[in-house]
Amino acid sequence: MNRIMSGTPPSTRPTPRPGVLDIAAYVPGKNTAPGVAKVFKLSSNETPLGPSPRAIAAYQGWADHLEEYPDGSASDLREAIGRAFGLDPNRIVCGAGSDDLLHLVAHAYLVDGDEAIHTIHGFLIYPIAALGAGAKPVVVPEKDYTADVDAILTAVTNKTRIVFIANPNNPTGTCLSFDEMKRLHRGLPPNVLLVIDAAYAEYVRHNDYEAGIELVATSENVVMCRTFSKIHGLAALRLGWMFAPAHVVDAINRIRGPFNVTGPAIAAGIAAIEDVEHQQRSREHNTRWLDWLTHEISKLGLKVTPSVANFVLIHFPETKGRTAKNADAFLTARGLILRQTTAYKLPNALRMTVGSEEANRLVVAALEEFLGKS
Ligand SMILES: Cc1ncc(COP(=O)(O)O)c(C=O)c1O
């Protein structure tokens, strides 16, 4: 029986499923500074070193085959990732960025009325993916800008189906230790999927950190998402991967687009993951300038949340003329584009990607001037 026959008044136009119109659409970092000749985009956590030259060559190699569909199972890429991390390629799914995989997980595991937990300053895609699947995002507090395992566990109800956690988190740059992540996992019912989003894992130097591989390998309800957009510098190609239990891989493979990863992305991804020296150079650059920025910006009297990723969260006072909004305008006028974090419930902060030496030095000098200290 259709809805007209059953007596439900017909809509005058198609309506999206419940939740969709509650979504505040994701707004990417700015990339323009009107009237400024040279712009430094430090708003999207892109690597200042760019991709591996080998990845660029592999990408260009595809130009002569654009009429061909890619391998829908991305098997060469999954094997390359498997070799790099010692993983079974059958337990890997690739996606058009890790965003694609986060949405796929939400659509595979959430139905109307389910709950998906994320932390208050967690990555913005989590509530978007949950609402898009008809579920309710449940927001929990953090402690010192860090995910709070007890708060997450307290929020679990019999409607909870997913816990999304970015480790390290964007935009705070903080992370949970492996022990804390294990404690979180131990406290979750077995039917709740723990989604560890480790987009910035390659940058972390803490020896008590584990990206998620071990937990995925030893349980049935944990997945780990990774991306080629950050340390590998392939954000434009949209490429991510997920390591998951076999039953989750099976579910995701049933609903993903059959060619959700492009041929050029597969080719570039293989070259990128195999170019270990390039990754090492990127990590070394990041380590050096992350420490320098944290030190120099703190010296100016601004609070910087200690970060393990490739960006820093800078906190500004609420004093008129010295706010995050004022600083953003001041920096943008000089071609230095940082990320506003109001949508992350951090209206008094800006997030800055670790940039080139030139960009980093310019931001510190500009902040000094902004604060009247130069
Ligand atoms: C925590 C986190 N997860 C996922 C992503 C998405 O990455 P991708 O480009 O692979 O979709 C980002 C990008 O900013 C991120 O910060």
The ligand as a Gaussian input file, in Angstrom:
#p B3LYP/6-31G(d) Opt

LIG

0 1
 C       40.514000      13.577000      12.206000
 C       40.299000      13.561000      10.734000
 N       39.735000      12.503000      10.177000
 C       39.510000      12.432000       8.857000
 C       39.846000      13.469000       8.021000
 C       39.487000      13.376000       6.591000
 O       40.527000      13.068000       5.799000
 P       40.314000      12.669000       4.288000
 O       40.954000      13.737000       3.493000
 O       41.018000      11.347000       4.182000
 O       38.849000      12.527000       4.003000
 C       40.446000      14.611000       8.550000
 C       40.778000      15.745000       7.677000
 O       40.970000      16.840000       8.058000
 C       40.664000      14.661000       9.941000
 O       41.197000      15.745000      10.508000

